[in-house]
Amino acid sequence: MKMRLLCRLVTGLFALSAASGWSLGAHGQGPDKIKVALHWNTPAHQFLQYYAAIKLGYYKEQNLDVELLPLAGSIPAVVSVSAGDAQIGQASSDAILVSFASGAHLKAVFLFYQQSPNGAIVFKSSGIKSFADLRGKTIATSVASPEGIMLNARLRELGIDPEKDIRILNVAPGAKLTMQLTGQADVSTGLADFQYIQAQMQGRQVDFLSFSTEAEPLYGHAIFVNTDWLATHQDATRRFLAATVRGMTWAHDNIDKAVEMVVQWDPSVNVPADFTRRGWQVNLNDLIRNNRTARDGIGRMEVAGWANLVKVLKDGGMLKSDVDPATVFTNDYIPPDAPKW
């Protein structure tokens, strides 16, 4: 009789755990194992929150065993999480949307970049102050990429026909900045925390025109999960984000130590400290926070922000089907004490 009662109790506990997303791993039954797919395959400032949470034991304190899976881009990261090889990932919002529209079981749970890092790099001496000044200029970009589509959208909003009013040099992603620096293009598209910094470190005086605006943001990179896994790991997801935000806060407050952590993360890879510092500062000052994060806290998302990106990608032919932006994300797992930067 006692054995049957015990079996019913254990069965009931596991049923409750599955229904509520509560994880036995949080209560001494062994850590929850989580593999995180990253959108780049070498150490980078974009992943400081994970490095810090691992190195300083924040995940361990949350009874999590976290393994990082570095991959060669946002698409491989999204594919890895969609396939269940990883449970959580970080990737560009456009890659998440395209996969979501194709039926992948994904959901964004934390917005790392409140705005897309994509934009146009211009020389200060060019006199170009806005996208309206690009008429008649030669622009190096990758036409079929998200940033090529974002450029197209911004130009058309201003009544500039990309096929008639400017000259487009459609080149490989790695050649865009080179075309500009060698005088073959007036402008190149790129990332605020990558090519823009490369140009500065080569001694060039440059400005950056972001495709995202405060009024009409285009969301950047986000942390997302496989929803099949999420259904039974809601508590683990909350604990993961709590530790990750704690790691991000540490990196925010300890920039020198954070840069050194990236540089030393993989001794087999040469990671320049100056580039890492500049990149992390761009992240902190221009991408992670804005007026909304100062009011509501970092990581939170709105329907309008996702809707803006859906429209741009749909108009550019990247999204082949309609997407309800409200179904792409949830703010339910963001720590209530996330900092208001």
N, C-alpha and C positions, 0 to 999 in steps of 0.2 A: 504493500500500500504506500509506504513512504517512498519507495523507488519510483512508483508511477507518478506520485505527486511531484517529486523532484524533476522528473522528465518533462512533465507538463509545464513546470515553472521555467525550466531552461528554454523549452520551445517557445513559450510565451515571451520571454525576454528577447530572444532572437527575432521574433516576429515584430515586436515593438521597435527594436533597433532598426530593422529594415524599413518599417513604415515611417519612422520619424527622421531617419537619416542619422540617428545617434550612433556613434562608433564605440564599440567596446575597447578599441585601441586607446581611447582617451582615458581609460580607467584601469590601467595596469595589465592589460591583456596582450601587451606587445605593441610596438609602434605601427601606425598605419604607414604603409609604403607608398610613396608618391613619386612618379617620374615626371619631370617637367621638361617639355620640349621647348628649346630656345631657337630663336630665329637667326642665330649666327653661330659659327662653329669654332670661334676663338674667343678668349676672354675679352669682355667689353664692358664699358661703363653702364650700358643699358641693363646689365644683369647684377648690378651691385647689391640690390635688395636681397637676392638669393645667396650671393656669396657671403654677405654679412650674416644672414640668418643661419647659414650652415656653420660658418666659422665661429660665431659667437654663441652657438648653441640654442638659438631661439626656436628652431624647429624641434630640437630634442626636448626642450622644455614643454612643447605642445604634444609630445609623444608622437612625433612624425619622423619617418626615415625618408629624407628627400634626396633624390638623385637627379642631377642635371643632365639633359640630353642635348648637347650642342648640334645644331643642324645648319645646313647651308641655305638659309632663307626662310621667309614666312610661310611659303607654300609647303615645304617639307615639314615645318612645325605643325601646321594645320592638318596635314595628312596623317602625321604621327598620332595626334590626339584623336582625330576622326576614326582611325583604325583601332584605337585602344592600346597602341604601343606605349603611349604616355597618357596620363590621366588629365594633366593640366599643361597648358602651354602659354607662351607669349609670342604674339605675332602682330603684324599690321592689321588694322581693322578691315581694310579692303580685302585681304586674303581670307579673313574670317567670314566676311559677308558673302563672298563668292562661293565658298565651301558650304555655308549655311543654305544659300539659295539652291545649291545642288542636292540638298537633302541630308547633309551631314548633321549629326546630333551634337551640336555645339551651343554654348552660351557664354557670352562675355560676363565676367563677374567682377572685374576691376579695370578701370580705364587708367592705364599707366601714363599715356600721353593725352592730355586734354585737347591737343590739336596735332594734326599731321605734321611730321618733321619735313615734309616735302615742300619745295618752293623753287624760286628762281634766284640764282646767284648773279649779281651784277657788279661791275666795277664802279667804285665811287666816282671816278672821273668821267663816267659815261653820261651822267646827268639823268639816268633812269631812276625815278623815285617811286613809280607805281607801275602796275601792269598796263595802264593806259599809254605809258611811254614806250611800250615794246613795238608799236606799229613801225614797220619798216626795218626792224632789226632781224639779225640772224640768230636763231636759238638752237642750241644742241640739246637734244632730248631723245628719249626712247619712246616713240609714238604710242606703242601698244601697251606700255606700262601704266600703272596707276598714276604716276606723276605726269606722264604725257597726257592722260585723260583729264587730270585736274587742271593742267595748263590750258587745254582746249576749252574747258568749261569757264575758266576765269576770263579768257579772251573773248569768248562769245557773249558773256554777260556785258562786256564793254562795247559790243558791236564790232569787234575785230575779227575778221575772217582769217583763221589760221592758214587757209589755203591760198589766200590772195594778199593779205596785208602784212604778212611776215614771211621769212624764209626759215623753214624747218630743216635742220640736219638730223636725220634719224640715224642714230649711232648706238653702238653697244653701251650698256650702262657704265662700264669702266672708262669709256672714251669721252664722255660728255665734258667733264672739267678740262681735260687735256685740249679739246677743241677750242675752248674759250681761252685758256692760258697761252696757247700758241697763236692766237689771233685769227683763228678760222671761224669763230663765232663771237657774237657780242655778249651773249648770255648763255648760261647752261642751267638745266634743272638739276636739283640734287637735294641732299639732306642737310638740315641745319646743324646736326651733330656729327656730320661726316665730311662731305665734300666742301662745305662752307669753311670748316675748320682747316681742311687740307689747303685751301687757297690762302687762308690767313697765315698758315705756318710756312708758306712759300713766299711770304712777304708781300702778298698782294693786298691792296686796299679794296675790300669788297663789302657789299651790303646784301641782305637777304630779304626777299619778298615772299612771305609765306602764302601758300594757297588757302590756308585756313584763316578766318577772321574771328574776332570776338563775337560779332553779331551772327555770323553763320559759320560755326566751327565745323571742320572736317576732322573727325576723330582720328587719332594716331594709334599707336600700339596698345593692345589690351591683353589682360590675363583672361584666359578662357578655359572652359572645362568640357569634357565629354559628358553629356547629360545623362547617358546611361549609367556612368559611374557616379555622377552627382546624386542620382536618385537614392542611392544607399550610402552616400558619404557626405551628407550635408554638414555634419559636425566637423568632419575632417577638413572640409573646404573652409569653414569658418576659422578653424585653428591655423590652417595654412596661410590664409590672408592676414590673420592677426600677427603671425610671426614674420611674414613678408613685409608688412607695413612697419613693423618694429625695425627690421633690417634697413628699410629705406630711410627711416627716421635717423638711425645711427649714421648712415652714410651722408645724410643731410647735415648732421651736426659735427661730423668728423671727416671733412673733405680730404685732408692730407693722408690720414690713415686709410680712408676708403680708396684713394688712388693707389696707394701702395698695395692694398689687398688685390686689386685688379692686376697690377703689374706682376705680383708674385703668385697669382692663382695657378698658372701652369708654367713652370720654369722652362719648358721646352719651346715656349712661344715668346717672342720679343714684343712686348706691349709698351709703346712709348708713354712715359708718364705725363708729358706735357699734353699730348693729344687726349689722353684719358681725362685729365683734369678739365680741359676745355670742354670736352664732350659732356661730362657730368654737370658742369656748370650751366651749359646750354639746357640740359635736361631739367635742372632745378629751376632755372630762371624763366625759361620760355615754353617748356613743353608739359611738365608735370602739373604746373599750377597756373591759375588765372583768377579772374574775379569770382568765378563760381566756386572754385576750391577754397578761396578765402572765406566764403560764406558757408559752404556746405561740407567742406573737407575733401581731401584728395580721393581720387578713384571713382567718384560717383558719375553716373551717366544720365542723359536725358533722351527722350524719344526724338526731339528735334535734331540733336547732334547726329544720331544714326540716320535719321531721315535725310539730312543733307548729303551724307555720303552715299546712301542708296540712290538718290536722284542723280548725282554726278556719275556714278558707275553705270547706272541704267542708261542714261543719255549717251555715255561713251561706249556702250555695247559690251561692257564687262559682265553685267548682270543680265542673264537671259530670261529671268522670271521675276515677278513681283515679290517683294519681301516686306512683311509688316515689321517696321523697325522696333515696335514694342516687344516683339518676340525674340529679339536677338540678344537681349541683355537682362540682367537683374542686379539690383543694388542690395539684395537681401543678405549677402554674406560679407559685406564690407564692415570692418570693425567700427562700432559706433563712436569710438574715440580717435578715429583717423585724424591726423593733424590738419588744421585749417591754414594751409600755407597760401 
